[in-house]
Amino acid sequence: MVNPTRSLKLASALAVVVAVAAIAIQPVAAGNSGGVVQAPVAQSTATPKPTASPTPRPRATATKPAATPKPAAAATKDAGIVIQPISKAASVKSYKTTVIMKLDGQSAGKVAKGDLNAVVQSIPASKKQSIAITGSLVSTLLGRYLQGLPVTNPTVFLIGNQVYVTAQALIVQVCAVPRNPIAGLDQLSSGLSADTFLSQITGSNKVYGKLVGDATVNGIPTRHYKLDAATMNTLAKQNKADVQLKSGDIWIAKQGDYVVRLLIDGTGNLAAGTGVDFKGNANLSLDVTDVNKVADITLPGSCNNPVQI
């Protein structure tokens, strides 16, 4: 017979051996045991924490370069808004430009307060142009063109390469042809165009500003921009232009990119492009009208027998 006491002792001894063996092999059997495995599992899940914590840091630094679109916005602004001479617009065969300048300052050391206006009719293909000049400051600002003649309301005709000047002298309209080229007369003609005026400020065929929206001006579809006075003034200094803008708006034709309307309020010599000597406060407006409606430009009868000056 089997001794029960001895069998119980043997079973107890075997249980102790099995328990010791289980403890000895628990690193290997961690995946198969229930209660004993919990310690190593806690250790193994603790180890990834150091590796997990540095991972977000590279991601955080990677988001900083994503803020680079700000310089891109500045670059768009710096690109400027291109404007073209109206004479280069294929769809424009003729046009009229009206320029109104309200001035308050000095010219050649004399007080110059009043207005100087011009209506310019142009047919580029025929090389014909007329410039009718009016205003209280005609003799003050354009004296050198008139060469001292006591005339009012002068009109300059450019027909081909020939220059004619008509004016009212007392009660008689006279027509004169200069014997010699009048210095600066070419400036008077080109200076009354918006692209020439603006290019002396920016030094290029670009202006700078913010789009306001679309608008139809003088029957022409345009884009309206509010000029960036700060940028324009910086460029004016760089180009040594005696102009500082206070404010300005420009309307540019959608087809042809020429200036349809320009409104400027500033100081300095806004009429410098015309060869006029002036310094002070100035308000300028320019409008292009009658596109393809100027049929012809003809000389008045007084120019059949012009006088030479």
Secondary structure, 3 states (H helix, E strand, C coil): CCCHHHHHHHHHHHHHHHHHHHHHHCCCHHHCCCCCCHHHHHHHHHCHHHHHCCCHHHHHHHHHHHHCHHHHHHHHHHHCEECCCHHHCCCCCCEEEEEEEEEEEEECCEEEEEEEEEEEEEEHHHCEEEEEEECCCHHHHHHHHHCCCCCEEEEEEEECCEEEEEEEECCEEEEEECCCCCCCHHHHHHHCCHHHHHHHHHCCCEECEEEEEEEEECCEEEEEEEECHHHHHHHHHHCCCCEEEEEEEEEEECCCCCEEEEEEEEEECCCHHHCCCCEEEEEEEEEEECCCCCCCCCCCHHHHCCEEC
